[in-house]
Amino acid sequence: MPDSEIELNPVDFVTIGTVGPKGRRVFYLQAGKNAQIVSLVIEKQQAQALAEAINEMLSSLAEKYPDQSESTVNLTRWDMSLRDPVEDLFRVSQMGLGYDEIHHLIVLVIQELLAFDEDEAALNPPEPRIVRLWATREQMRALSEYAQTVIKKGRADPKTNGYMIYYWT
């Protein structure tokens, strides 16, 4: 498959955003380099886990490379909006983070979620697509902080998401 792997090294931008009304939002992880934009559907929990994993990695990197660390990022300097067109390439199965010590870039490796028939897969096992996004620590810190604000923009009481509430008098 010629397009089974996409690598944006380094990205011009990386963000998380939503499309749709509260309670029915679709979360997207989006990145771009030059004219290429990659939009991937993620779950809200995946966005939260990614933000937490980035923070953990940045803390570890700050200990290892104290001269190259920044503790905060000013989100007003960053355009964290989703870019048009928001056309999903695939739904995300799993993500992982790595670090290139030579170039001081963080890589986010993303794997496609595959839905397939087990009988068909036994004959011709599908290969998930992979996306690798290389970003600076500052870009990843901005992604983490912005993702947390996007997640909090949901319903005021997350317990009501998707549930019918009955009031008895």
C-alpha positions in Angstrom: 0.0 0.0 0.0 1.6 3.2 -1.1 -0.2 5.4 1.4 -0.3 3.1 4.4 2.2 5.3 6.2 2.2 9.1 6.4 5.0 11.0 8.0 4.9 14.7 8.7 8.4 15.7 9.8 8.2 18.3 11.3 4.6 19.4 11.5 3.7 23.0 10.9 0.8 22.6 13.3 -0.9 20.0 15.5 -4.2 20.4 17.3 -7.2 18.7 18.7 -10.7 20.1 18.0 -14.3 19.1 17.7 -17.1 19.3 15.2 -20.8 19.1 16.2 -22.9 20.2 19.1 -22.3 19.4 22.7 -23.2 15.8 23.5 -22.6 14.8 19.9 -19.2 16.2 19.3 -16.7 14.4 17.1 -13.1 14.8 18.3 -10.3 15.2 15.7 -6.6 15.1 16.0 -5.3 17.2 13.1 -1.8 18.1 11.9 -0.3 19.6 8.8 2.8 20.3 6.9 2.9 22.7 4.0 -0.3 21.9 2.0 -0.9 18.4 3.5 -3.5 18.2 6.3 -4.2 15.0 8.1 -7.4 14.7 10.2 -8.0 11.7 12.4 -11.1 10.8 14.5 -10.3 10.2 18.1 -12.4 9.5 21.2 -12.7 12.1 24.0 -10.9 9.6 26.3 -8.1 9.3 23.8 -7.7 13.1 23.7 -7.5 13.1 27.5 -5.0 10.2 27.6 -2.8 11.9 25.0 -2.8 15.2 26.9 -1.7 13.4 30.1 0.9 11.3 28.3 2.4 14.4 26.7 2.6 16.1 30.1 4.4 13.1 31.6 6.8 12.9 28.7 7.5 16.7 28.9 8.2 16.4 32.6 10.7 13.5 32.0 12.4 15.5 29.3 12.6 18.6 31.5 14.5 16.5 34.0 16.8 15.0 31.4 17.3 18.2 29.4 16.8 21.1 31.9 18.4 23.7 29.6 15.9 23.0 26.8 12.7 22.9 28.7 9.8 25.4 29.0 7.2 24.9 31.7 4.4 26.9 30.2 3.1 27.9 26.8 1.0 30.9 25.8 -1.9 29.5 23.9 -2.9 33.0 22.6 0.3 32.8 20.4 -1.0 29.6 18.7 -3.7 29.0 16.1 -5.2 25.8 17.5 -8.3 25.8 15.4 -9.0 22.9 13.0 -8.1 23.7 9.4 -10.5 23.1 6.5 -11.2 20.7 5.1 -11.8 18.4 8.1 -12.0 15.1 6.3 -11.1 12.2 8.5 -8.5 9.8 7.1 -9.4 7.1 9.7 -10.5 6.5 13.3 -7.6 6.1 15.7 -7.0 2.7 17.4 -3.9 3.5 19.5 -1.2 6.2 19.8 2.3 6.2 21.2 5.0 8.9 21.9 8.7 8.8 21.3 11.6 11.2 21.4 14.4 11.9 18.9 17.3 13.0 21.1 19.4 14.3 18.1 16.7 16.6 16.6 14.9 17.2 19.9 11.5 16.3 18.4 8.6 14.3 19.9 7.0 11.8 17.6 3.4 10.9 17.9 2.7 7.5 16.2 -0.9 6.8 15.4 -2.4 3.6 14.2 -5.7 3.1 12.4 -8.6 1.2 14.0 -9.6 -1.6 11.7 -13.1 -3.2 11.5 -13.0 -6.5 9.6 -14.6 -9.8 9.2 -12.5 -12.5 11.0 -13.0 -15.0 8.3 -11.8 -12.6 5.7 -9.0 -11.4 7.9 -7.7 -15.0 8.2 -7.2 -15.2 4.5 -5.9 -11.7 3.9 -5.0 -9.9 7.2 -5.5 -6.1 6.9 -2.7 -3.8 7.6 -3.6 -0.7 9.6 -2.4 2.7 8.3 0.1 4.6 10.4 0.7 8.3 10.8 3.8 9.8 12.4 3.7 13.4 13.5 7.0 15.0 14.5 6.7 18.1 16.7 8.7 20.4 19.0 8.2 20.2 22.7 6.5 23.6 22.6 4.0 22.4 20.0 3.3 19.3 22.0 2.8 21.3 25.2 0.4 23.6 23.3 -1.4 20.5 22.0 -1.7 19.1 25.5 -3.0 22.3 27.1 -5.4 23.0 24.3 -6.7 19.4 24.3 -7.6 19.9 28.0 -9.6 23.0 27.2 -11.4 21.3 24.4 -12.4 18.4 26.6 -13.7 20.7 29.3 -16.0 22.5 26.8 -18.5 19.6 26.9 -21.5 19.5 29.1 -21.3 21.1 32.5 -22.0 17.7 34.1 -20.2 14.9 32.3 -22.5 12.3 34.0 -25.3 13.5 31.8 -23.5 12.8 28.5 -25.7 10.4 26.5 -28.0 9.6 29.4 -31.7 10.2 29.9 -32.4 11.8 33.2 -35.8 11.2 34.9 -37.1 13.6 37.4 -39.8 12.4 39.8 -42.0 14.7 41.8 
